[in-house]
Amino acid sequence: MWEKLKRFKKFEEKGVIESAIGPAKFQVGNKPQYYYGGGYFLGFATRKFRIENLERVEYGDDGLFLISVYHFSDRDFMLKYMKIDSLDDSDITAFDGDIIEGCVDYSLSRAEVRKVYQEKGMCDYYRESETRTLVDGKFVFQNQVIYWDSYNLFFAGKTAGAKISGFKYNPKE
């Protein structure tokens, strides 16, 4: 399914996407975010928008327009990250093939992704960070993230050897 999803542009209409990949299995809470099976979530905006002088300017008609694609290979991490209590889907797994064409796939650790970036130097934006979430009034570790151009690569572990647990892709227009 990743081969189909990565071809869609930002703001592609939900109906066009579903004609190619099938209908969503469910909506996540009351957010415009939907689960499509196999560890795939798609996030939508209710209106198209652009950023002008650090302000979001909406335009066009109301609808559901693609803004992000998530995939998770680790079921427990996915449930925690997406804040879902349970999910009856047994086909959540890493897929064969590249996440970032020609250089990053699910087999790589955080340290290996960093090394690939340093060797290839093929993007304008790269950053590493750690995210935390509020649990019982305290901020606790959620995951490590590598931001690489249009991708956010998630690592459930804290070590440099932690493998990719999932990713978010923000399509370009």
C-alpha positions as a Markdown table, in Angstrom:
| # | Residue | x | y | z |
|---|---|---|---|---|
| 1 | Met | 0.0 | 0.0 | 0.0 |
| 2 | Trp | 3.0 | 2.4 | 0.6 |
| 3 | Glu | 3.8 | 2.4 | -3.1 |
| 4 | Lys | 0.3 | 3.8 | -3.8 |
| 5 | Leu | 0.2 | 6.2 | -0.8 |
| 6 | Lys | 3.5 | 7.9 | -1.5 |
| 7 | Arg | 2.3 | 8.9 | -4.9 |
| 8 | Phe | -0.5 | 11.1 | -3.6 |
| 9 | Lys | 0.0 | 14.8 | -3.4 |
| 10 | Lys | -0.8 | 17.0 | -0.4 |
| 11 | Phe | -4.5 | 17.9 | -0.4 |
| 12 | Glu | -5.6 | 14.9 | -2.5 |
| 13 | Glu | -9.3 | 14.4 | -1.7 |
| 14 | Lys | -10.2 | 11.5 | 0.6 |
| 15 | Gly | -12.6 | 10.0 | -2.0 |
| 16 | Val | -9.8 | 9.8 | -4.7 |
| 17 | Ile | -7.5 | 8.1 | -2.2 |
| 18 | Glu | -10.2 | 5.6 | -1.1 |
| 19 | Ser | -11.0 | 4.7 | -4.7 |
| 20 | Ala | -7.3 | 3.6 | -5.0 |
| 21 | Ile | -6.8 | 1.9 | -1.6 |
| 22 | Gly | -10.3 | 1.1 | -0.3 |
| 23 | Pro | -12.4 | 2.6 | 2.5 |
| 24 | Ala | -11.1 | 3.4 | 6.0 |
| 25 | Lys | -11.7 | 0.8 | 8.7 |
| 26 | Phe | -12.5 | 3.5 | 11.3 |
| 27 | Gln | -12.0 | 7.2 | 12.3 |
| 28 | Val | -9.7 | 8.0 | 15.2 |
| 29 | Gly | -11.8 | 9.7 | 17.8 |
| 30 | Asn | -13.4 | 12.9 | 16.4 |
| 31 | Lys | -10.2 | 13.9 | 14.5 |
| 32 | Pro | -10.0 | 13.8 | 10.7 |
| 33 | Gln | -7.7 | 10.8 | 11.0 |
| 34 | Tyr | -8.6 | 7.4 | 9.6 |
| 35 | Tyr | -7.2 | 3.8 | 9.9 |
| 36 | Tyr | -6.9 | 1.9 | 6.7 |
| 37 | Gly | -5.4 | -1.4 | 8.0 |
| 38 | Gly | -1.9 | -2.8 | 8.0 |
| 39 | Gly | -0.6 | -0.1 | 10.3 |
| 40 | Tyr | -1.6 | 2.8 | 8.0 |
| 41 | Phe | -3.3 | 5.9 | 9.2 |
| 42 | Leu | -4.1 | 8.9 | 7.0 |
| 43 | Gly | -4.6 | 12.4 | 8.4 |
| 44 | Phe | -6.7 | 15.0 | 6.6 |
| 45 | Ala | -7.4 | 18.7 | 6.8 |
| 46 | Thr | -11.0 | 19.9 | 6.5 |
| 47 | Arg | -9.9 | 22.7 | 4.2 |
| 48 | Lys | -6.9 | 23.3 | 2.1 |
| 49 | Phe | -4.4 | 25.9 | 3.5 |
| 50 | Arg | -1.2 | 27.7 | 2.9 |
| 51 | Ile | 1.2 | 29.4 | 5.3 |
| 52 | Glu | 1.7 | 33.1 | 4.9 |
| 53 | Asn | 3.8 | 35.1 | 7.4 |
| 54 | Leu | 3.6 | 32.2 | 9.9 |
| 55 | Glu | -0.2 | 32.3 | 9.6 |
| 56 | Arg | -2.4 | 29.5 | 8.4 |
| 57 | Val | -4.6 | 30.8 | 5.6 |
| 58 | Glu | -7.5 | 28.4 | 4.6 |
| 59 | Tyr | -9.0 | 28.4 | 1.1 |
| 60 | Gly | -11.3 | 26.4 | -1.1 |
| 61 | Asp | -14.4 | 24.4 | -0.2 |
| 62 | Asp | -14.8 | 22.2 | 2.9 |
| 63 | Gly | -13.9 | 18.5 | 2.5 |
| 64 | Leu | -11.2 | 16.1 | 3.6 |
| 65 | Phe | -7.8 | 16.7 | 2.1 |
| 66 | Leu | -4.7 | 14.5 | 2.7 |
| 67 | Ile | -2.0 | 16.1 | 4.8 |
| 68 | Ser | -0.2 | 13.1 | 6.4 |
| 69 | Val | 0.4 | 9.3 | 6.1 |
| 70 | Tyr | 1.5 | 7.3 | 9.1 |
| 71 | His | 2.7 | 3.7 | 9.1 |
| 72 | Phe | 3.6 | 1.6 | 12.1 |
| 73 | Ser | 5.4 | -1.7 | 12.3 |
| 74 | Asp | 5.1 | -2.0 | 16.1 |
| 75 | Arg | 1.5 | -2.6 | 17.3 |
| 76 | Asp | 2.1 | -1.5 | 20.9 |
| 77 | Phe | 3.9 | 1.6 | 19.9 |
| 78 | Met | 1.2 | 2.4 | 17.4 |
| 79 | Leu | -1.5 | 2.2 | 20.0 |
| 80 | Lys | 0.4 | 4.4 | 22.4 |
| 81 | Tyr | 1.4 | 7.0 | 19.8 |
| 82 | Met | -2.1 | 7.2 | 18.2 |
| 83 | Lys | -3.7 | 7.1 | 21.7 |
| 84 | Ile | -6.0 | 4.1 | 20.8 |
| 85 | Asp | -7.0 | 1.7 | 23.5 |
| 86 | Ser | -7.2 | -1.4 | 21.3 |
| 87 | Leu | -7.2 | -2.5 | 17.7 |
| 88 | Asp | -8.3 | -5.8 | 16.2 |
| 89 | Asp | -5.8 | -5.9 | 13.3 |
| 90 | Ser | -3.2 | -8.6 | 13.0 |
| 91 | Asp | -1.5 | -7.4 | 9.8 |
| 92 | Ile | 0.6 | -4.6 | 11.4 |
| 93 | Thr | 4.1 | -5.2 | 10.3 |
| 94 | Ala | 7.1 | -3.6 | 8.7 |
| 95 | Phe | 6.9 | -3.7 | 4.9 |
| 96 | Asp | 9.6 | -4.8 | 2.5 |
| 97 | Gly | 11.1 | -1.9 | 0.6 |
| 98 | Asp | 12.2 | 1.6 | 1.3 |
| 99 | Ile | 10.5 | 4.2 | 3.4 |
| 100 | Ile | 12.7 | 6.9 | 2.0 |
| 101 | Glu | 13.6 | 5.8 | -1.6 |
| 102 | Gly | 17.0 | 4.3 | -2.0 |
| 103 | Cys | 18.3 | 4.8 | 1.6 |
| 104 | Val | 16.0 | 4.1 | 4.6 |
| 105 | Asp | 13.9 | 1.0 | 5.4 |
| 106 | Tyr | 12.6 | -0.6 | 8.5 |
| 107 | Ser | 15.7 | -2.7 | 9.1 |
| 108 | Leu | 17.8 | 0.4 | 10.1 |
| 109 | Ser | 18.6 | 1.6 | 13.6 |
| 110 | Arg | 18.7 | 5.2 | 14.6 |
| 111 | Ala | 22.5 | 5.3 | 14.4 |
| 112 | Glu | 22.4 | 3.7 | 10.9 |
| 113 | Val | 19.8 | 6.3 | 9.7 |
| 114 | Arg | 22.1 | 9.1 | 10.9 |
| 115 | Lys | 25.1 | 7.5 | 9.1 |
| 116 | Val | 23.1 | 7.2 | 5.8 |
| 117 | Tyr | 22.1 | 10.8 | 6.1 |
| 118 | Gln | 25.7 | 11.9 | 6.7 |
| 119 | Glu | 26.9 | 9.9 | 3.7 |
| 120 | Lys | 24.2 | 10.9 | 1.3 |
| 121 | Gly | 23.5 | 14.5 | 2.5 |
| 122 | Met | 20.5 | 14.5 | 0.2 |
| 123 | Cys | 18.1 | 16.8 | 2.0 |
| 124 | Asp | 17.8 | 20.3 | 3.2 |
| 125 | Tyr | 16.2 | 19.4 | 6.6 |
| 126 | Tyr | 17.4 | 16.9 | 9.2 |
| 127 | Arg | 17.0 | 17.0 | 12.9 |
| 128 | Glu | 16.8 | 14.5 | 15.8 |
| 129 | Ser | 14.8 | 14.8 | 18.9 |
| 130 | Glu | 12.9 | 13.0 | 21.7 |
| 131 | Thr | 9.2 | 13.4 | 22.3 |
| 132 | Arg | 7.5 | 13.1 | 25.7 |
| 133 | Thr | 3.9 | 12.7 | 26.6 |
| 134 | Leu | 1.9 | 13.6 | 29.7 |
| 135 | Val | 1.1 | 10.5 | 31.9 |
| 136 | Asp | -0.4 | 10.9 | 35.4 |
| 137 | Gly | 0.8 | 14.5 | 35.5 |
| 138 | Lys | 4.4 | 13.8 | 34.5 |
| 139 | Phe | 6.1 | 14.0 | 31.2 |
| 140 | Val | 7.5 | 10.6 | 30.2 |
| 141 | Phe | 9.5 | 9.3 | 27.2 |
| 142 | Gln | 7.4 | 8.6 | 24.2 |
| 143 | Asn | 9.9 | 8.1 | 21.3 |
| 144 | Gln | 12.9 | 9.3 | 19.5 |
| 145 | Val | 12.3 | 11.0 | 16.2 |
| 146 | Ile | 14.4 | 11.8 | 13.2 |
| 147 | Tyr | 12.9 | 14.5 | 11.0 |
| 148 | Trp | 14.2 | 14.1 | 7.5 |
| 149 | Asp | 12.6 | 16.4 | 4.9 |
| 150 | Ser | 9.0 | 15.2 | 4.6 |
| 151 | Tyr | 9.5 | 12.2 | 6.9 |
| 152 | Asn | 9.3 | 11.8 | 10.7 |
| 153 | Leu | 11.0 | 8.5 | 11.6 |
| 154 | Phe | 9.9 | 7.1 | 15.0 |
| 155 | Phe | 12.0 | 4.9 | 17.3 |
| 156 | Ala | 10.3 | 3.4 | 20.3 |
| 157 | Gly | 13.6 | 2.8 | 22.1 |
| 158 | Lys | 16.1 | 5.3 | 23.5 |
| 159 | Thr | 19.3 | 3.7 | 22.3 |
| 160 | Ala | 21.1 | 4.4 | 19.1 |
| 161 | Gly | 20.5 | 0.7 | 18.2 |
| 162 | Ala | 16.7 | 1.1 | 18.3 |
| 163 | Lys | 15.0 | 0.2 | 15.0 |
| 164 | Ile | 12.4 | 2.2 | 13.2 |
| 165 | Ser | 8.9 | 1.6 | 14.8 |
| 166 | Gly | 6.9 | 3.7 | 12.4 |
| 167 | Phe | 7.0 | 6.9 | 10.4 |
| 168 | Lys | 4.9 | 9.9 | 9.3 |
| 169 | Tyr | 5.1 | 11.2 | 5.7 |
| 170 | Asn | 3.9 | 14.7 | 4.8 |
| 171 | Pro | 3.2 | 14.7 | 1.1 |
| 172 | Lys | 4.3 | 17.7 | -1.0 |
| 173 | Glu | 2.0 | 19.7 | -3.2 |
